């Protein structure tokens, strides 16, 4: 049951920020299928992965264990959603750097997103 709760929470947090599954998976250096499995409650993220999700979404880790519905449509929260080409550019620029560095880059990515 906790896996389903965490999965719904991760999905809602992602949608709230207007990010696609592929974009989040890319930023966290995981396979999009793995993220889909987490969100469906069919797989359990590790403690390290939960920490990375919390950093990416800018929330305390305990908030992942609370299932909150998105407050607005995915494209309307926190400004425009980053485009796939921006996500790819960030990944290309940072290559194989530490996932935490990619997460810190997320703020730059969303701050420079074009409408």
C-alpha positions as CSV (number, residue, x, y, z in Angstrom):
1,X,0.0,0.0,0.0
2,X,2.8,2.4,0.8
3,X,4.3,1.9,-2.7
4,X,1.0,3.0,-4.3
5,X,0.9,6.1,-2.0
6,X,4.5,7.0,-2.8
7,X,3.9,6.4,-6.5
8,X,0.8,8.7,-6.6
9,X,2.7,11.3,-4.7
10,X,5.7,11.2,-7.2
11,X,3.3,11.4,-10.1
12,X,1.4,14.3,-8.6
13,X,4.6,16.2,-7.8
14,X,5.9,15.7,-11.4
15,X,2.6,16.8,-12.9
16,X,2.4,19.8,-10.6
17,X,5.7,21.0,-12.1
18,X,4.7,20.3,-15.6
19,X,7.4,17.7,-16.3
20,X,7.1,14.6,-18.5
21,X,8.1,11.2,-17.3
22,X,11.0,11.3,-19.7
23,X,12.3,14.7,-18.4
24,X,12.3,13.6,-14.8
25,X,13.9,10.2,-15.6
26,X,16.6,12.0,-17.6
27,X,17.3,14.4,-14.8
28,X,17.5,11.6,-12.2
29,X,19.5,9.3,-14.5
30,X,16.9,6.5,-14.4
31,X,15.0,4.7,-17.1
32,X,11.6,6.2,-17.9
33,X,10.1,2.8,-17.5
34,X,11.5,2.6,-14.0
35,X,9.9,5.9,-13.1
36,X,6.6,4.7,-14.5
37,X,6.9,1.6,-12.3
38,X,7.5,3.8,-9.3
39,X,4.5,6.0,-10.1
40,X,2.2,3.0,-10.6
41,X,3.3,1.5,-7.2
42,X,4.7,-1.6,-8.9
43,X,8.3,-0.8,-7.8
44,X,9.8,0.9,-4.8
45,X,12.4,3.7,-5.1
46,X,15.5,3.3,-2.9
47,X,16.2,5.8,-0.1
48,X,18.8,7.5,-2.3
49,X,16.3,7.8,-5.1
50,X,13.6,9.2,-2.7
51,X,16.2,11.8,-1.6
52,X,16.9,12.7,-5.2
53,X,13.2,13.1,-6.0
54,X,12.9,15.4,-2.9
55,X,15.8,17.5,-4.1
56,X,14.4,17.7,-7.6
57,X,11.0,18.8,-6.5
58,X,12.4,21.1,-3.8
59,X,10.5,19.5,-1.0
60,X,11.2,17.8,2.3
61,X,11.5,14.0,1.8
62,X,8.6,13.3,4.1
63,X,6.2,15.1,1.8
64,X,6.7,12.3,-0.7
65,X,4.8,10.1,1.7
66,X,1.7,12.4,1.5
67,X,-0.5,12.0,-1.6
68,X,-1.4,15.5,-2.7
69,X,-3.3,16.3,-5.8
70,X,-1.8,18.8,-8.3
71,X,-3.0,22.3,-7.6
72,X,-3.2,23.3,-11.3
73,X,-2.8,21.9,-14.7
74,X,0.7,20.6,-15.5
75,X,1.5,23.4,-17.9
76,X,0.3,26.1,-15.5
77,X,2.3,25.6,-12.4
78,X,5.6,27.3,-11.8
79,X,5.9,28.8,-15.2
80,X,6.2,27.1,-18.5
81,X,7.4,23.5,-18.6
82,X,10.9,23.0,-19.8
83,X,11.1,21.7,-23.4
84,X,12.7,18.4,-24.2
85,X,15.5,20.0,-26.1
86,X,16.4,22.0,-23.0
87,X,16.5,18.9,-20.9
88,X,18.7,17.2,-23.6
89,X,21.0,20.2,-23.7
90,X,21.5,20.2,-20.0
91,X,22.3,16.5,-20.0
92,X,24.7,16.9,-23.0
93,X,26.4,19.8,-21.2
94,X,26.8,17.9,-18.0
95,X,27.5,14.5,-19.4
96,X,28.0,11.9,-16.8
97,X,28.1,14.2,-13.8
98,X,26.8,13.3,-10.4
99,X,22.9,13.1,-10.3
100,X,22.9,15.7,-7.5
101,X,24.6,18.2,-9.9
102,X,21.9,17.4,-12.5
103,X,19.2,18.1,-9.9
104,X,20.8,21.4,-8.9
105,X,20.8,22.3,-12.6
106,X,17.1,21.8,-12.7
107,X,16.6,25.3,-11.2
108,X,18.5,26.8,-14.0
109,X,16.5,24.8,-16.5
110,X,13.1,25.9,-15.3
111,X,14.2,29.5,-14.8
112,X,15.3,29.8,-18.4
113,X,12.3,27.9,-19.9
114,X,10.6,29.7,-22.8
115,X,6.8,29.9,-23.2
